[in-house]
């Protein structure tokens, strides 16, 4: 398994943890997560890029997910699917150095591993709709971040 896949899976776990403990008063939930759950595989720069990016742009990311998820409110989605989508949409909108097909394929694979039988198809449908809208320039909020060497 590649370094970026491990980072994506750890980012999913950290975002899931933060999503489930949104009422907890942690000064630094990422550091707490890393100290408790990522001891064997230390989180690298790509993990932090994803987690920080999703946290910084969550409102924009969530709006795009809801916009393209027909008849699904974000709150009704499983926590796993919701956070896989957040990671992939962050990559689609804010990471110019990652090809959209890579972000989508990674999200589908992670969804199949951690989600339900339907997660892969569900995630693919939403992300592919966002990708096509980006190609048609219908998604306008697409600031680019610099390249990451991890």
C-alpha positions as CSV (number, residue, x, y, z in Angstrom):
1,X,0.0,0.0,0.0
2,X,1.4,3.4,-1.0
3,X,2.2,6.2,1.4
4,X,-0.6,8.4,0.1
5,X,-3.2,5.6,0.6
6,X,-2.0,5.2,4.2
7,X,-2.3,9.0,4.7
8,X,-5.8,9.0,3.2
9,X,-6.9,6.1,5.4
10,X,-5.4,7.8,8.5
11,X,-7.1,11.1,7.5
12,X,-10.4,9.3,7.2
13,X,-9.9,7.9,10.7
14,X,-9.0,11.3,12.1
15,X,-11.9,13.1,10.5
16,X,-14.2,10.3,11.6
17,X,-13.0,10.7,15.1
18,X,-13.5,14.5,15.0
19,X,-16.9,14.1,13.4
20,X,-18.0,11.7,16.1
21,X,-16.6,13.8,19.0
22,X,-17.6,17.2,17.7
23,X,-18.8,18.2,21.1
24,X,-15.5,17.3,22.8
25,X,-13.3,20.1,23.9
26,X,-9.9,19.2,22.6
27,X,-7.3,21.8,22.1
28,X,-5.8,19.9,19.2
29,X,-7.9,16.9,18.1
30,X,-5.5,15.9,15.4
31,X,-2.6,15.7,17.8
32,X,-4.8,13.7,20.2
33,X,-5.8,11.3,17.4
34,X,-2.2,10.8,16.3
35,X,-1.0,10.2,19.9
36,X,-3.8,7.6,20.5
37,X,-4.3,5.9,17.1
38,X,-1.5,6.6,14.7
39,X,1.4,5.4,16.8
40,X,2.5,2.5,14.6
41,X,2.3,4.5,11.4
42,X,3.2,8.2,12.1
43,X,1.1,10.6,10.2
44,X,3.1,12.3,7.4
45,X,2.8,15.6,5.6
46,X,0.1,14.4,3.2
47,X,-2.1,13.3,6.1
48,X,-1.8,16.8,7.7
49,X,-2.4,18.4,4.3
50,X,-5.7,16.5,3.9
51,X,-6.9,16.9,7.5
52,X,-6.0,20.6,7.7
53,X,-7.5,21.2,4.3
54,X,-10.8,19.5,5.0
55,X,-11.0,21.4,8.3
56,X,-10.2,24.7,6.7
57,X,-12.5,24.3,3.8
58,X,-15.2,22.2,5.3
59,X,-18.1,24.6,4.7
60,X,-17.3,24.8,0.9
61,X,-16.7,21.1,0.7
62,X,-19.9,20.2,2.4
63,X,-21.9,22.6,0.2
64,X,-20.6,20.9,-2.9
65,X,-21.3,17.4,-1.6
66,X,-24.9,18.3,-0.7
67,X,-25.3,20.1,-4.1
68,X,-24.3,16.9,-6.0
69,X,-25.9,14.3,-3.7
70,X,-29.4,13.9,-4.9
71,X,-31.9,13.4,-2.0
72,X,-29.1,12.9,0.5
73,X,-28.4,15.4,3.3
74,X,-24.9,15.3,4.7
75,X,-26.3,14.5,8.1
76,X,-28.0,11.3,6.7
77,X,-24.9,9.9,5.2
78,X,-22.8,7.4,7.1
79,X,-19.9,9.0,8.9
80,X,-17.5,6.9,6.8
81,X,-18.9,7.9,3.5
82,X,-19.3,11.5,4.5
83,X,-15.6,11.8,5.4
84,X,-14.4,9.9,2.4
85,X,-16.3,12.4,0.3
86,X,-14.9,15.3,2.2
87,X,-11.3,14.1,1.6
88,X,-11.9,13.5,-2.1
89,X,-13.7,16.8,-2.7
90,X,-10.9,18.6,-0.9
91,X,-8.5,17.0,-3.3
92,X,-10.7,17.8,-6.3
93,X,-11.2,21.4,-5.4
94,X,-7.9,22.3,-3.7
95,X,-5.1,20.0,-4.9
96,X,-4.1,20.8,-8.5
97,X,-1.3,18.3,-8.3
98,X,-3.6,15.3,-7.9
99,X,-5.5,14.2,-11.0
100,X,-9.2,14.0,-10.4
101,X,-9.4,10.3,-11.5
102,X,-6.8,9.4,-8.9
103,X,-8.8,11.2,-6.1
104,X,-12.0,9.5,-7.2
105,X,-10.4,6.0,-7.5
106,X,-8.7,6.3,-4.1
107,X,-12.0,7.4,-2.5
108,X,-13.9,4.4,-4.1
109,X,-11.2,2.0,-2.9
110,X,-11.1,3.4,0.6
111,X,-15.0,3.4,0.7
112,X,-15.0,-0.3,-0.3
113,X,-12.5,-1.0,2.5
114,X,-14.1,1.0,5.3
115,X,-17.7,1.5,4.2
116,X,-20.6,-0.7,3.2
117,X,-21.3,-2.7,0.0
118,X,-22.9,0.3,-1.5
119,X,-20.3,2.9,-0.5
120,X,-18.1,2.5,-3.6
121,X,-21.0,3.2,-6.0
122,X,-22.5,6.0,-3.8
123,X,-19.1,7.8,-3.5
124,X,-18.4,7.3,-7.2
125,X,-21.7,8.8,-8.2
126,X,-21.3,12.0,-6.2
127,X,-17.6,12.5,-7.1
128,X,-18.1,11.9,-10.8
129,X,-20.9,14.4,-10.8
130,X,-18.6,17.0,-9.2
131,X,-15.8,16.1,-11.7
132,X,-18.1,16.6,-14.7
133,X,-19.3,19.9,-13.3
134,X,-15.7,21.0,-12.8
135,X,-15.0,20.2,-16.5
136,X,-18.0,22.3,-17.5
137,X,-16.8,25.1,-15.2
138,X,-19.9,24.8,-13.0
139,X,-17.9,24.5,-9.8
140,X,-16.3,27.9,-9.4
141,X,-14.5,27.7,-6.1
142,X,-11.3,26.0,-7.2
143,X,-8.3,27.6,-5.6
144,X,-5.1,25.6,-6.1
145,X,-2.6,24.6,-3.5
146,X,1.0,24.0,-4.1
147,X,2.6,20.6,-4.8
148,X,3.2,18.3,-1.9
149,X,6.2,16.0,-2.1
150,X,4.9,13.3,0.3
